[in-house]
Amino acid sequence: MDVNFKKIIKTHAEYVDGEECCGFLGLDNLYSPRVLPCDNIHIDKKRFFEISADDFLKYKKKFNILATYHSHPTAGCQPSEYDKVISDEWALPSYVYSVKAKEFFLYFPKTYRPPELLGRVYVSDLQNCFRFVVDYYNKINALGFMDFNYCLDKNGDRFGEKTIYTIKNFIKKNKFYEVGEFQKHDLLLFETNSTGFSHFAVFIGDNKIVHHERKRLSTATMLDEKSIKNIFKIFRNPKLRS
Protein backbone atom coordinates (compact mmCIF):
# COMPACT_ATOMS: atom_id res chain seq x y z
CA MET A 1 0.00 0.00 0.00
CA ASP A 2 1.30 3.48 -0.87
CA VAL A 3 2.76 5.24 2.17
CA ASN A 4 0.55 8.29 1.50
CA PHE A 5 -2.54 6.09 1.66
CA LYS A 6 -1.40 4.81 5.02
CA LYS A 7 -0.82 8.29 6.38
CA ILE A 8 -4.27 9.48 5.33
CA ILE A 9 -6.04 6.44 6.78
CA LYS A 10 -4.02 6.68 10.00
CA THR A 11 -4.93 10.37 10.30
CA HIS A 12 -8.61 9.56 9.75
CA ALA A 13 -8.47 6.79 12.39
CA GLU A 14 -6.80 9.07 14.93
CA TYR A 15 -9.22 11.92 14.21
CA VAL A 16 -12.32 9.90 15.17
CA ASP A 17 -10.48 8.78 18.36
CA GLY A 18 -11.90 5.58 19.81
CA GLU A 19 -14.39 4.98 17.01
CA GLU A 20 -14.00 3.06 13.77
CA CYS A 21 -13.30 5.27 10.77
CA CYS A 22 -14.29 4.10 7.29
CA GLY A 23 -14.16 4.99 3.62
CA PHE A 24 -13.21 3.88 0.13
CA LEU A 25 -10.10 3.74 -2.03
CA GLY A 26 -10.66 4.68 -5.66
CA LEU A 27 -9.11 5.82 -8.91
CA ASP A 28 -9.91 9.26 -10.31
CA ASN A 29 -10.27 10.18 -13.99
CA LEU A 30 -6.47 10.39 -14.30
CA TYR A 31 -6.11 6.88 -12.81
CA SER A 32 -4.56 8.29 -9.65
CA PRO A 33 -5.44 6.47 -6.39
CA ARG A 34 -7.49 8.47 -3.88
CA VAL A 35 -8.58 7.93 -0.27
CA LEU A 36 -12.30 8.74 0.04
CA PRO A 37 -13.36 9.22 3.71
CA CYS A 38 -16.94 8.46 4.76
CA ASP A 39 -19.02 8.98 7.89
CA ASN A 40 -19.51 5.90 10.05
CA ILE A 41 -23.29 5.66 10.46
CA HIS A 42 -23.33 2.50 12.61
CA ILE A 43 -25.08 2.89 15.98
CA ASP A 44 -22.10 1.27 17.77
CA LYS A 45 -19.18 3.16 16.22
CA LYS A 46 -16.64 1.88 18.74
CA ARG A 47 -16.95 -1.73 17.53
CA PHE A 48 -18.45 -1.59 14.04
CA PHE A 49 -18.65 0.52 10.92
CA GLU A 50 -21.27 1.16 8.27
CA ILE A 51 -21.04 3.25 5.10
CA SER A 52 -24.20 4.88 3.80
CA ALA A 53 -25.54 4.20 0.32
CA ASP A 54 -25.49 7.96 -0.27
CA ASP A 55 -21.72 8.13 0.32
CA PHE A 56 -21.17 5.18 -2.00
CA LEU A 57 -23.26 6.71 -4.80
CA LYS A 58 -21.59 10.10 -4.33
CA TYR A 59 -18.12 8.63 -4.85
CA LYS A 60 -19.22 6.10 -7.47
CA LYS A 61 -20.10 8.95 -9.84
CA LYS A 62 -16.56 10.34 -9.79
CA PHE A 63 -14.27 7.42 -8.97
CA ASN A 64 -13.61 3.81 -9.83
CA ILE A 65 -14.06 2.24 -6.39
CA LEU A 66 -11.32 -0.32 -5.67
CA ALA A 67 -11.69 -1.14 -1.96
CA THR A 68 -13.13 -0.16 1.40
CA TYR A 69 -11.16 0.67 4.53
CA HIS A 70 -11.89 0.97 8.23
CA SER A 71 -10.04 1.02 11.54
CA HIS A 72 -9.96 -1.05 14.73
CA PRO A 73 -9.38 1.33 17.67
CA THR A 74 -8.34 -1.36 20.19
CA ALA A 75 -8.28 -4.70 18.35
CA GLY A 76 -5.66 -6.09 15.97
CA CYS A 77 -5.71 -5.61 12.22
CA GLN A 78 -7.19 -9.03 11.38
CA PRO A 79 -10.72 -8.65 9.96
CA SER A 80 -13.56 -9.80 12.20
CA GLU A 81 -16.35 -12.05 10.94
CA TYR A 82 -18.52 -8.93 10.69
CA ASP A 83 -15.83 -7.24 8.58
CA LYS A 84 -15.69 -10.23 6.24
CA VAL A 85 -19.47 -10.25 5.82
CA ILE A 86 -19.46 -6.54 4.91
CA SER A 87 -16.59 -7.06 2.48
CA ASP A 88 -18.46 -9.97 0.90
CA GLU A 89 -21.58 -7.80 0.54
CA TRP A 90 -19.65 -5.00 -1.16
CA ALA A 91 -17.67 -7.56 -3.21
CA LEU A 92 -14.67 -5.30 -2.58
CA PRO A 93 -11.31 -5.85 -0.90
CA SER A 94 -11.13 -4.34 2.58
CA TYR A 95 -8.24 -2.65 4.37
CA VAL A 96 -8.26 -2.89 8.16
CA TYR A 97 -6.00 -0.59 10.17
CA SER A 98 -5.28 -1.33 13.83
CA VAL A 99 -4.72 1.90 15.77
CA LYS A 100 -3.31 -0.06 18.70
CA ALA A 101 -0.91 -2.27 16.71
CA LYS A 102 -0.31 0.33 13.97
CA GLU A 103 -0.60 -2.39 11.31
CA PHE A 104 -2.67 -2.94 8.18
CA PHE A 105 -4.44 -6.03 6.86
CA LEU A 106 -5.88 -6.34 3.34
CA TYR A 107 -8.68 -8.87 2.96
CA PHE A 108 -10.05 -10.07 -0.40
CA PRO A 109 -13.58 -11.55 -0.18
CA LYS A 110 -14.70 -14.62 -2.09
CA THR A 111 -17.23 -12.45 -3.93
CA TYR A 112 -14.47 -10.26 -5.38
CA ARG A 113 -14.24 -10.31 -9.16
CA PRO A 114 -10.81 -9.11 -10.31
CA PRO A 115 -10.38 -6.89 -13.37
CA GLU A 116 -9.02 -8.23 -16.64
CA LEU A 117 -5.42 -9.35 -16.29
CA LEU A 118 -3.92 -7.14 -19.00
CA GLY A 119 -4.10 -3.35 -18.95
CA ARG A 120 -4.50 -2.93 -15.18
CA VAL A 121 -3.40 0.29 -13.50
CA TYR A 122 -0.73 -0.34 -10.86
CA VAL A 123 -2.03 0.24 -7.32
CA SER A 124 0.06 -0.92 -4.36
CA ASP A 125 -1.36 -4.10 -2.75
CA LEU A 126 -4.55 -4.11 -4.81
CA GLN A 127 -3.11 -4.37 -8.32
CA ASN A 128 0.57 -5.29 -8.21
CA CYS A 129 2.83 -8.12 -9.41
CA PHE A 130 1.91 -10.50 -6.57
CA ARG A 131 -1.83 -9.95 -6.78
CA PHE A 132 -1.51 -10.32 -10.56
CA VAL A 133 -0.20 -13.89 -10.31
CA VAL A 134 -2.81 -14.71 -7.64
CA ASP A 135 -5.57 -13.55 -10.01
CA TYR A 136 -3.98 -15.39 -12.95
CA TYR A 137 -4.08 -18.75 -11.19
CA ASN A 138 -7.46 -18.06 -9.62
CA LYS A 139 -9.01 -17.33 -13.03
CA ILE A 140 -8.00 -20.79 -14.26
CA ASN A 141 -9.13 -22.49 -11.02
CA ALA A 142 -5.62 -23.50 -10.00
CA LEU A 143 -5.64 -22.24 -6.40
CA GLY A 144 -6.98 -23.94 -3.31
CA PHE A 145 -6.01 -21.43 -0.61
CA MET A 146 -6.15 -17.64 -0.89
CA ASP A 147 -6.75 -16.35 2.66
CA PHE A 148 -3.69 -14.12 3.16
CA ASN A 149 -2.84 -10.59 4.22
CA TYR A 150 -2.30 -8.90 0.86
CA CYS A 151 -1.02 -5.66 2.38
CA LEU A 152 2.59 -6.02 1.26
CA ASP A 153 5.48 -4.39 3.05
CA LYS A 154 8.04 -3.25 0.51
CA ASN A 155 10.76 -0.62 0.80
CA GLY A 156 12.08 0.04 -2.69
CA ASP A 157 12.91 -3.39 -4.12
CA ARG A 158 13.15 -5.09 -0.73
CA PHE A 159 10.25 -7.11 0.68
CA GLY A 160 9.70 -7.01 4.45
CA GLU A 161 9.82 -10.15 6.59
CA LYS A 162 6.03 -10.39 6.96
CA THR A 163 5.57 -10.08 3.21
CA ILE A 164 8.17 -12.76 2.51
CA TYR A 165 6.31 -15.02 4.94
CA THR A 166 3.00 -14.33 3.13
CA ILE A 167 4.50 -15.14 -0.27
CA LYS A 168 6.20 -18.32 0.95
CA ASN A 169 2.95 -19.34 2.62
CA PHE A 170 1.06 -18.75 -0.64
CA ILE A 171 3.50 -21.05 -2.47
CA LYS A 172 3.39 -23.68 0.29
CA LYS A 173 -0.38 -23.70 0.88
CA ASN A 174 -1.08 -24.07 -2.84
CA LYS A 175 1.58 -26.78 -3.16
CA PHE A 176 3.71 -25.10 -5.81
CA TYR A 177 6.98 -26.97 -6.20
CA GLU A 178 10.33 -25.77 -7.49
CA VAL A 179 11.54 -26.85 -10.95
CA GLY A 180 14.66 -26.21 -13.01
CA GLU A 181 13.15 -25.27 -16.38
CA PHE A 182 9.97 -23.35 -17.10
CA GLN A 183 6.91 -24.36 -19.09
CA LYS A 184 3.50 -22.79 -19.67
CA HIS A 185 1.76 -21.53 -16.49
CA ASP A 186 4.93 -21.66 -14.36
CA LEU A 187 5.43 -18.99 -11.70
CA LEU A 188 8.67 -17.04 -12.14
CA LEU A 189 10.30 -15.16 -9.28
CA PHE A 190 12.78 -12.53 -10.42
CA GLU A 191 15.77 -11.11 -8.60
CA THR A 192 16.41 -7.46 -9.43
CA ASN A 193 19.05 -6.92 -6.73
CA SER A 194 21.00 -8.84 -4.10
CA THR A 195 18.09 -8.96 -1.63
CA GLY A 196 16.40 -11.98 -3.25
CA PHE A 197 13.17 -12.16 -5.23
CA SER A 198 11.38 -8.88 -5.87
CA HIS A 199 9.09 -9.44 -8.86
CA PHE A 200 6.61 -12.07 -10.09
CA ALA A 201 5.47 -13.21 -13.52
CA VAL A 202 3.81 -16.16 -15.22
CA PHE A 203 5.30 -17.86 -18.27
CA ILE A 204 2.59 -18.31 -20.93
CA GLY A 205 4.60 -20.00 -23.69
CA ASP A 206 6.09 -18.69 -26.95
CA ASN A 207 8.87 -17.09 -24.88
CA LYS A 208 6.39 -14.66 -23.26
CA ILE A 209 5.50 -13.73 -19.71
CA VAL A 210 2.56 -11.81 -18.25
CA HIS A 211 3.21 -9.58 -15.26
CA HIS A 212 2.58 -6.21 -13.63
CA GLU A 213 5.55 -3.92 -13.09
CA ARG A 214 5.44 -1.00 -10.69
CA LYS A 215 3.99 2.22 -12.15
CA ARG A 216 3.08 0.47 -15.42
CA LEU A 217 0.06 -1.26 -16.90
CA SER A 218 0.02 -5.04 -16.63
CA THR A 219 1.11 -6.59 -19.90
CA ALA A 220 2.62 -9.50 -21.83
CA THR A 221 6.30 -9.14 -22.75
CA MET A 222 9.02 -11.20 -24.37
CA LEU A 223 11.35 -13.07 -22.04
CA ASP A 224 14.74 -11.73 -23.14
CA GLU A 225 18.22 -12.87 -22.08
CA LYS A 226 18.51 -10.23 -19.35
CA SER A 227 15.19 -11.32 -17.81
CA ILE A 228 16.19 -14.99 -17.95
CA LYS A 229 19.42 -14.20 -16.08
CA ASN A 230 17.37 -12.46 -13.37
CA ILE A 231 15.11 -15.46 -12.70
CA PHE A 232 15.52 -16.32 -9.02
CA LYS A 233 13.33 -19.43 -8.84
CA ILE A 234 10.71 -21.27 -10.90
CA PHE A 235 7.64 -22.87 -9.35
CA ARG A 236 5.05 -25.17 -10.90
CA ASN A 237 1.41 -25.41 -9.90
CA PRO A 238 0.51 -29.09 -9.30
CA LYS A 239 -2.88 -28.58 -10.97
CA LEU A 240 -1.20 -27.45 -14.20
CA ARG A 241 1.39 -30.14 -14.81
CA SER A 242 1.70 -31.07 -18.49
C-alpha positions in Angstrom: 0.0 0.0 0.0 1.3 3.5 -0.9 2.8 5.2 2.2 0.5 8.3 1.5 -2.5 6.1 1.7 -1.4 4.8 5.0 -0.8 8.3 6.4 -4.3 9.5 5.3 -6.0 6.4 6.8 -4.0 6.7 10.0 -4.9 10.4 10.3 -8.6 9.6 9.8 -8.5 6.8 12.4 -6.8 9.1 14.9 -9.2 11.9 14.2 -12.3 9.9 15.2 -10.5 8.8 18.4 -11.9 5.6 19.8 -14.4 5.0 17.0 -14.0 3.1 13.8 -13.3 5.3 10.8 -14.3 4.1 7.3 -14.2 5.0 3.6 -13.2 3.9 0.1 -10.1 3.7 -2.0 -10.7 4.7 -5.7 -9.1 5.8 -8.9 -9.9 9.3 -10.3 -10.3 10.2 -14.0 -6.5 10.4 -14.3 -6.1 6.9 -12.8 -4.6 8.3 -9.6 -5.4 6.5 -6.4 -7.5 8.5 -3.9 -8.6 7.9 -0.3 -12.3 8.7 0.0 -13.4 9.2 3.7 -16.9 8.5 4.8 -19.0 9.0 7.9 -19.5 5.9 10.1 -23.3 5.7 10.5 -23.3 2.5 12.6 -25.1 2.9 16.0 -22.1 1.3 17.8 -19.2 3.2 16.2 -16.6 1.9 18.7 -16.9 -1.7 17.5 -18.5 -1.6 14.0 -18.6 0.5 10.9 -21.3 1.2 8.3 -21.0 3.2 5.1 -24.2 4.9 3.8 -25.5 4.2 0.3 -25.5 8.0 -0.3 -21.7 8.1 0.3 -21.2 5.2 -2.0 -23.3 6.7 -4.8 -21.6 10.1 -4.3 -18.1 8.6 -4.8 -19.2 6.1 -7.5 -20.1 8.9 -9.8 -16.6 10.3 -9.8 -14.3 7.4 -9.0 -13.6 3.8 -9.8 -14.1 2.2 -6.4 -11.3 -0.3 -5.7 -11.7 -1.1 -2.0 -13.1 -0.2 1.4 -11.2 0.7 4.5 -11.9 1.0 8.2 -10.0 1.0 11.5 -10.0 -1.0 14.7 -9.4 1.3 17.7 -8.3 -1.4 20.2 -8.3 -4.7 18.3 -5.7 -6.1 16.0 -5.7 -5.6 12.2 -7.2 -9.0 11.4 -10.7 -8.7 10.0 -13.6 -9.8 12.2 -16.3 -12.1 10.9 -18.5 -8.9 10.7 -15.8 -7.2 8.6 -15.7 -10.2 6.2 -19.5 -10.2 5.8 -19.5 -6.5 4.9 -16.6 -7.1 2.5 -18.5 -10.0 0.9 -21.6 -7.8 0.5 -19.6 -5.0 -1.2 -17.7 -7.6 -3.2 -14.7 -5.3 -2.6 -11.3 -5.9 -0.9 -11.1 -4.3 2.6 -8.2 -2.7 4.4 -8.3 -2.9 8.2 -6.0 -0.6 10.2 -5.3 -1.3 13.8 -4.7 1.9 15.8 -3.3 -0.1 18.7 -0.9 -2.3 16.7 -0.3 0.3 14.0 -0.6 -2.4 11.3 -2.7 -2.9 8.2 -4.4 -6.0 6.9 -5.9 -6.3 3.3 -8.7 -8.9 3.0 -10.1 -10.1 -0.4 -13.6 -11.6 -0.2 -14.7 -14.6 -2.1 -17.2 -12.5 -3.9 -14.5 -10.3 -5.4 -14.2 -10.3 -9.2 -10.8 -9.1 -10.3 -10.4 -6.9 -13.4 -9.0 -8.2 -16.6 -5.4 -9.3 -16.3 -3.9 -7.1 -19.0 -4.1 -3.4 -18.9 -4.5 -2.9 -15.2 -3.4 0.3 -13.5 -0.7 -0.3 -10.9 -2.0 0.2 -7.3 0.1 -0.9 -4.4 -1.4 -4.1 -2.8 -4.6 -4.1 -4.8 -3.1 -4.4 -8.3 0.6 -5.3 -8.2 2.8 -8.1 -9.4 1.9 -10.5 -6.6 -1.8 -10.0 -6.8 -1.5 -10.3 -10.6 -0.2 -13.9 -10.3 -2.8 -14.7 -7.6 -5.6 -13.6 -10.0 -4.0 -15.4 -13.0 -4.1 -18.8 -11.2 -7.5 -18.1 -9.6 -9.0 -17.3 -13.0 -8.0 -20.8 -14.3 -9.1 -22.5 -11.0 -5.6 -23.5 -10.0 -5.6 -22.2 -6.4 -7.0 -23.9 -3.3 -6.0 -21.4 -0.6 -6.2 -17.6 -0.9 -6.7 -16.3 2.7 -3.7 -14.1 3.2 -2.8 -10.6 4.2 -2.3 -8.9 0.9 -1.0 -5.7 2.4 2.6 -6.0 1.3 5.5 -4.4 3.1 8.0 -3.2 0.5 10.8 -0.6 0.8 12.1 0.0 -2.7 12.9 -3.4 -4.1 13.2 -5.1 -0.7 10.2 -7.1 0.7 9.7 -7.0 4.4 9.8 -10.2 6.6 6.0 -10.4 7.0 5.6 -10.1 3.2 8.2 -12.8 2.5 6.3 -15.0 4.9 3.0 -14.3 3.1 4.5 -15.1 -0.3 6.2 -18.3 0.9 3.0 -19.3 2.6 1.1 -18.8 -0.6 3.5 -21.0 -2.5 3.4 -23.7 0.3 -0.4 -23.7 0.9 -1.1 -24.1 -2.8 1.6 -26.8 -3.2 3.7 -25.1 -5.8 7.0 -27.0 -6.2 10.3 -25.8 -7.5 11.5 -26.9 -10.9 14.7 -26.2 -13.0 13.1 -25.3 -16.4 10.0 -23.3 -17.1 6.9 -24.4 -19.1 3.5 -22.8 -19.7 1.8 -21.5 -16.5 4.9 -21.7 -14.4 5.4 -19.0 -11.7 8.7 -17.0 -12.1 10.3 -15.2 -9.3 12.8 -12.5 -10.4 15.8 -11.1 -8.6 16.4 -7.5 -9.4 19.0 -6.9 -6.7 21.0 -8.8 -4.1 18.1 -9.0 -1.6 16.4 -12.0 -3.2 13.2 -12.2 -5.2 11.4 -8.9 -5.9 9.1 -9.4 -8.9 6.6 -12.1 -10.1 5.5 -13.2 -13.5 3.8 -16.2 -15.2 5.3 -17.9 -18.3 2.6 -18.3 -20.9 4.6 -20.0 -23.7 6.1 -18.7 -27.0 8.9 -17.1 -24.9 6.4 -14.7 -23.3 5.5 -13.7 -19.7 2.6 -11.8 -18.2 3.2 -9.6 -15.3 2.6 -6.2 -13.6 5.5 -3.9 -13.1 5.4 -1.0 -10.7 4.0 2.2 -12.2 3.1 0.5 -15.4 0.1 -1.3 -16.9 0.0 -5.0 -16.6 1.1 -6.6 -19.9 2.6 -9.5 -21.8 6.3 -9.1 -22.7 9.0 -11.2 -24.4 11.3 -13.1 -22.0 14.7 -11.7 -23.1 18.2 -12.9 -22.1 18.5 -10.2 -19.4 15.2 -11.3 -17.8 16.2 -15.0 -17.9 19.4 -14.2 -16.1 17.4 -12.5 -13.4 15.1 -15.5 -12.7 15.5 -16.3 -9.0 13.3 -19.4 -8.8 10.7 -21.3 -10.9 7.6 -22.9 -9.3 5.0 -25.2 -10.9 1.4 -25.4 -9.9 0.5 -29.1 -9.3 -2.9 -28.6 -11.0 -1.2 -27.4 -14.2 1.4 -30.1 -14.8 1.7 -31.1 -18.5 
